[in-house]
Structure formats: C-alpha cells, structure tokens
Amino acid sequence: MNIATNPLDLKSETAALLAALGVDAAAFTGGDMASRTPVTGEVIAQLPTDSAEKAKAKIDAADAAFRGWRQVPAPRRGELVRLLGEELRAHKADLGRLVSIEAGKIPSEGLGEVQEMIDICDFAVGLSRQLYGLTIATERPGHRMMESWHPLGVVGIISAFNFPVAVWSWNAALALVCGDSVVWKPSEKTPLTALACQAILARAIARFGKDAPEGLSQVLIGGREIGEVLVDHPKVPLVSATGSTRMGREVGPRLAKRFARAVLELGGNNGGIVCPSADLDMALRAIAFGAMGTAGQRCTTLRRLFVHESVYDQLMPRLKKAYESVSVGNPLTSSALVGPLIDKQAYDAMQKALEEAKSGTSGGSGSVVGGTRVDTGAPDAYYVRPALVEMPAQTGPVLEETFAPILYVMKYSDFDAALADHNAVAAGLSSSIFTLNMQEAERFLAADGSDCGIANVNIGTSGAEIGGAFGGEKETGGGRESGSDSWKAYMRRATNTINYSKALPLAQGVSFDI
Ligand code: NAD
C-alpha cells in the first residue's frame, strides 16, 4: 500500500495499514485498551479486550479445531504454511511498517522481522515432509519397534513487545505443520501487529480451503490476566512463553502444576569477550550493532563486554566515538539507527541502572558516555543516547538485564577469569568471542566455555538465523524454538512395538506362562 499521509498522523496511517492488511475496524476502535506508538507516544488505537470467558471460549474453539486439523496429512498442513509465507511476502511492506509504528523499530528492522517470518514459513514447509521418527532395533524376534510423532493439541503462545510478530511466527508455523492449533496472547504493548498477523493468516486459510477447521488460530487481546487464563487452561498442553524472567518465574510453576509443557524464552544478559588477537574493525561493528541496535531492546542485545588489557586502549576510543556519533531519532521520518524506547518505564529503568553504575553503591563506580534523553518534540516519546559504561568490575546493575541500550565494559588480563565472569550471571541466552586464536575460540565453544544457548565466534550476540534452535539456559528458561529439531516440543512422541511373530516373548527374558 502506498499511503501519502502526513508521517506524523500515525493514528490515520495505522488505521489505513490495518484496513489494507484486512483487519476489521471494530477490532481496534472504541475499545477499553489504548495502544500507543513509542515513536511519538500518542494513542493510535483503542482495542476491545477479551474477558476471561471469551478467552476460554476461544481456547475451546481452538481445541475443537485441533481435532480436525490433526487428521490432515502433514505435507498438506505444510501447504497452509506455504500460503501464509506467500501472504507475508505480499504484505511485507505494510506489516513491516506497522511493526515500525507499533514497536518503534527502524524500517530495515521492521521489514527484517517480517522477513524472518517468511523464512520460518519456508523452513516449516520443508519440515512438514520431515517429521521423522526412528526405527529402533528390538531385542525380541519377529518384532518391530518405532517412534511416531503425533500432533499435540492447542499451543499457547505468549509474546513480548520487542519481537511483536516474529516470535508468533516461529511458534505458529511449526505448530501448524505439526498438526496443532494456536492461541496467541501478544504483548499488551503491541496488539495491533497481532491483529494484522491473524488477518494475514485468515487470508491464507481462505485460500487453503475447507481442510482448515474454523478456529485454528485465535488471538487473545488483553493484559497478563488473559495470559494467565491461557496458562491455566487444561486444554492447552504446551505454552511457549517469551518475555522477562519475572514472567517466566510466574508462568513456569503454573504450567508445571498441571503437568503442561513449557517453552520458556526469557531474559538475557549477553556478554562478549574481545581477545588480544581480535580483528578490531570487525569487533567494533559487531559490538555497535549488538549493543545499540533496536535501542538495546533485543533479548540478544550485547550488555557486557570484556576487553583484554592489551587492546583496551585501542578499542575504547573508537567505541566511544561510535557511541557519540550514532544517530538517534524518529525511525519513520529520519534515517536514525536508534529509535525510541518502548515507554517511560523502560526509560526510568535505564536511568536507575545508570545512576547505580555511576554512584558506586554496588561496589565500583563506572564512567558513562551517553544515556541522556533526546528531545524529538514529542513529550511522551522516550528517545535516549545509548550508554557506554566503563566498569572496574562486574557488580551491581551489570549483573542484571536492563532492557535498554547500556553496554558495560570491563578490562581483563586473564582469559579464564574473563570466561568465569562471563558465565557469572543468572541469564544464559547469547554470547560471543572475538579472537583469531583457535585455542580461545574452541575453548569458548567447549563444555567448559560459554554456558549460553547461543555461542558465537567473530559474530555479535544478536541477529540469529531461523535455521538454528533459538533459546538459552539458566534463567533464560531452557526453551528452544525456531530451527533444528525444535519442532519436537510441538508434538507428542509414541513408541510403538509391533509383534509379527506367532509367539509372545517378553522383554528382559521374563517368563509369565499361564
Ligand atoms: P514481559 O515479561 O513484561 O511480557 C511478556 C508477555 O508476557 C506479555 O504478553 C505479557 O502480557 C505476558 N505476561 C506477563 N506476566 C504474565 C503472567 N503472569 N502470566 C501470563 N502472561 C504474562 O516482557 P516484555 O517487557 O514484553 O519483553 C521484554 C523481555 O522479554 C526481556 O526480558 C527480553 O529479554 C525478553 N525476551 C526474550 C526472548 C527470548 O527469546 N529469550 C525474546 C524476546 C524478548
């Protein structure tokens, strides 16, 4: 769609984009939940929220749909996801723009997020013909043993504001080819892109035809209380929940209590090590994108950096220069590389962490470059200059994820000590090392190296591809989604033994003759 509107009339532009994407105006006007754009801080829509009863009815409908969908052959289910990929390609510009308006991402990142959705659809289509089980050698003659993978049921998806559409697609594309139905509770900060995705999927379903049962995909609009309905519902055997570790601490035990599966994708406090042999040009670019990109609001954002003392004085002036010169501003009307924080709460949390780092109350005071608010003329928008903080040691706020662009830098002299410090935080999502020394690189990837779910060499911590399994250890929750064999979480496994002999030999030589 080509909308020639005043770029600051974001309410009208949002309504036009949603209409072009196929969302009914009643879904985003006149409701009780205000939706704001972080670009200007203004309210751009009013959504009607779902009551607990309505949410339960939607989950029941998804469960009924599952019962039909699981009978559809997997390659045919893949055809629906292929059509979803086609629809996403056709609507990439509009959806990417909506992501930029709703989450404040710069245009290439808004579009990049939609590209990630397209990529996972392609992956899932191939997967729909590769949901392989094993054939296993049995100890009994005239027997065959095998593994079958069956659809699981309703998959609940809870997502965070910072990847408002990609996270849904990682889960939904896999769940749909695995024969599951999906119920999505998007972040209350980004509900509009969820309505858009649902409308795009509805187009794909309409093209797919009657094999797709009604109710296959549902969206629940509301706050965390609606998420809790999804978490507690007995007809939801798996909840894939992406968000803060605080959220996972609440959701995990609730799911465990009813023996439901959890895929938890929680906070990160990602670290990088710059070794004496590092290619500093490459490291500089990777650090700058990893720490400042998406205004520090990626789960994989680089937050802690350990730099060897022999290269510290070469790297730091260049890094400071990059921090001082990076452009911050309205992502829709300028070519700024750093857009807004999501809201005032995020800004306040950033200032609190910087105060703590400066004050030294937590055991070492840091010197700070940046961190100040940038005035774009919109009082309710929160733009900040990314902050670079040199810390004498890893203490206080360095140990926690503050979801904002703050990079703490520490000097090291001993590799083992740096590795130990790298692993000495509660989260375990992404990590990277910059080195041309093979021993250091391999050690970082070894069993006694980085303890994260993602460990990279000469690449930054952020910007993962969908082909790999995505997720992290420790307080990041242990879940894996997207590529590799993550699909197995969305299916149930049955071990089958078939006796084609005329005898009934018991396993382990047991005799039980009656
Ligand atoms: P958040 O935890 O505030 O909210 C995430 C989602 O959880 C929202 O939809 C929210 O409504 C829901 N929720 C919150 N409490 C709930 C409860 N008790 N029961 C059910 N649902 C509940 O997170 P956020 O501020 O939107 O996102 C930022 C956080 O997400 C950061 O910590 C970031 O690292 C993390 N994140 C992690 C990944 C990952 O893959 N590991 C990806 C993206 C974001």
Boltz pocket constraint, residues with backbone or C-beta under 6 A from the ligand:
constraints:
  - pocket:
      binder: B
      contacts: [[A, 158], [A, 159], [A, 160], [A, 161], [A, 162], [A, 163], [A, 185], [A, 186], [A, 187], [A, 188], [A, 222], [A, 223], [A, 224], [A, 225], [A, 226], [A, 227], [A, 228], [A, 231], [A, 242], [A, 243], [A, 244], [A, 245], [A, 246], [A, 247], [A, 250], [A, 251], [A, 264], [A, 265], [A, 266], [A, 267], [A, 268], [A, 298], [A, 299], [A, 300], [A, 401], [A, 403], [A, 429], [A, 471], [A, 472], [A, 476]]
      max_distance: 6.0
